Amino acid sequence: MFFAAYADITDAVISQGNGTYTISDFDLTSVIAPYCSSGANFGGWAITVIYEDTDLPLNQLNIYDGLQSVPTFLSITLNNLNVLDNEGAKIGFIAWEGDSGIAVNEQLAINGNVISNFPLNPANNAFNGTNSFTGATALYNMDIDVYNIQNNINIGDTSATITLTSGQDFVMINNIITVLNSQLPDATIVIDDSFLNCGDTTIELFYSVNNFNSTAALPANTPIAFYLDDLLIGQSLTANILQIGESETSTIIVTVPENYNPNSTIIASVDDDGTMNGIINETNENNNSDSIDIELLIIPDSINLPSLTACNEGFEVGSFNLFDALESLSYNEDDISFYMSLNALETASSPIAIPTSYNNVSNP
């Protein structure tokens, strides 16, 4: 039984800075017998640090973290690339349980090309207990290796395929990291707020389009689509070129079709031409939408209530208890408000303060 896990220690590394890091409670003695009777047992750990250097060109980093065993074959396809320069392109991995004495079809390939990193990693012995950063050759159960891949990926490529194979040695790949000079935008959208009137099926949406986690500008006129569930109800375009880290805000008024469910979900989708398809290649194609639940303020059918009369001979003003008009209905007085006009009701403005003692302002 094997497993891997991770924890975010960014705050600790920022606080401590450079130095030696240790981890405790890795003694597996008590669990080897019941869980590792085959004799394959070990424990290990590593820290992956991603940092920014403004003097370096923009790069796209892909991190694949998990636990996948080899043999016999593991393949990962990097999509959403826009390779502008292949100089300095690299791939690194952390793997467990590699044995230097077993070299049976142990290969790392990029786009079908088997690569090596002499002298530590021959082409047929990728998992051999070495550390490319320190030059160590006696890690036994652990490989931390990095390879240059600039000759195996070309300018203009939009994807790359990584394959790892092992014909005999049981190896567990824990993570893979690639560094490529791939410059792409990353369009995201957030519905910031909404506004609707009582009895109205139009909704004003306030939204923001962002280009945060990106390595290139997002073009102006990037399409935006708005859906009611799966029904297209509105479209728009970004107004400006959004540089890395920039955003813009805008509004749109959409209309809910008559007789549509008043309790529905509106979805905003950026880089969407209205058919749920994008037109811009992005670093991440799976973060283009946001949603908001809406509840239309439907005015129910009106009920004609009986007139109230008062006999006040010689005067045109009478005092009325407006609740008397509701005698045929079941209600709670705390839930009822009275207004002087339909417009006042729709805007919930100036309800009659004392409906149990209301003086008329006109006669009748």
Secondary structure as UniProt FT lines:
FT   HELIX           10..16
FT   HELIX           29..35
FT   TURN            37..38
FT   TURN            54..55
FT   STRAND          60..70
FT   STRAND          73..78
FT   STRAND          83..96
FT   TURN            100..101
FT   STRAND          106..110
FT   TURN            111..112
FT   STRAND          113..115
FT   TURN            118..120
FT   TURN            123..124
FT   TURN            132..134
FT   STRAND          142..148
FT   HELIX           150..152
FT   TURN            155..156
FT   STRAND          160..165
FT   STRAND          171..182
FT   STRAND          188..196
FT   TURN            198..199
FT   STRAND          202..210
FT   TURN            220..221
FT   STRAND          223..228
FT   TURN            229..230
FT   STRAND          231..237
FT   TURN            244..245
FT   STRAND          247..255
FT   TURN            258..259
FT   STRAND          263..270
FT   TURN            285..286
FT   STRAND          289..295
FT   TURN            313..314
FT   STRAND          319..320
FT   HELIX           322..326
FT   TURN            327..328
FT   HELIX           333..335
FT   HELIX           342..346
FT   TURN            347..348
FT   TURN            355..356
FT   STRAND          358..359
//
